[in-house]
Amino acid sequence: MARVVVDVMLKPEILDPQGQAVANALPRLGVDNVSSVRIGRRIEIEFAGAPDLDRAREIADKLLANPVIEDFTINVHEDAAAEVA
Amino acid sequence: MRIGVVTFPGSLDDGDAARAARIAGADVVRLWHGDPDLHGVDAVVLPGGFSYGDYLRCGAIARFAPAMESIIDAARGGLPVLGICNGFQILCEAHLLPGALTRNQHLHFRNRDQWLRVEGTNTAWSNAFTAGQEVLIPVKNGEGCYVADERTLDALEAEGRVVARYIRGNPNGSQRDIAAITNEAGNVVGIMPHPEHAVEALTGPSLDGLGFFTSVLRALAGASAGANAGGHQ
């Protein structure tokens, strides 16, 4: 079944304190070569029929992302099983 | 004067907001998120809490509630609307106010009594204050960091639309210490701290919050006096 995947990220100029907190924790794992971490959100949408990209874009623009602070990208994943692999 | 207080699933401070409006002298009408009928109220308060569990983003889902669709239309027509905390987040999500409220910079939930300086007193919800007046009102939020692009921030300042600023410490990292803003018309105000928790000596740190509610009664009384005068001409 085809699904539409929407990735939402804070715009680059918006401070991401969650990402900073994760980045600051990395030295405790012994990781010292990471310069930045940013956290976003992935939303998977399954349409009843064929994936409707225009509808997905509308959903993302109106609800899933806040265009004041966030950007989003949309991709169609044809085979959900392949993704797990 | 009838002030409507909306209850969303997850609202916490609707009871306190209703009580504050009543103490200020208003007749309170409880509005339900699923009901698009505003029951003829003269003003609306969107209370604090966690509408729809804050899922997705704070206020993102509440903005599409049937009651909100009516309130957005009415606000564009001049209905006074005050959004407190989660209500402020809903007003930003509804694009009635510019900018957005994001996770507190230090990631901690902040719950304390907070000093504010009231600056914009030309709104339906702040006309009872004098410009520069310092007030003490509880703040309690996890996502109260106000952000907007520089041009929006400059415009807010230039147009006198910063209603209140945090003083003696910024609790959440809000840009330019912004605690409350208004729209261009001055009928819609969003405030992150909770004036409804500062209306009685028994439970609040001050009675300073009452001014936001008496302001709207004054604004409405002025508007109806003006309308009556107009009608007799």
Interface residues (C-beta under 8 A of the other chain):
Chain A: E13 I14 L15 P17 Q18 A21 L63 L64 N66 V68 I69
Chain B: L56 R57 A60 I61 F64 C92 E93 P98 G99 A100 T102 R103 N104 Q105 H106 L107 V147 A148 D149 G173
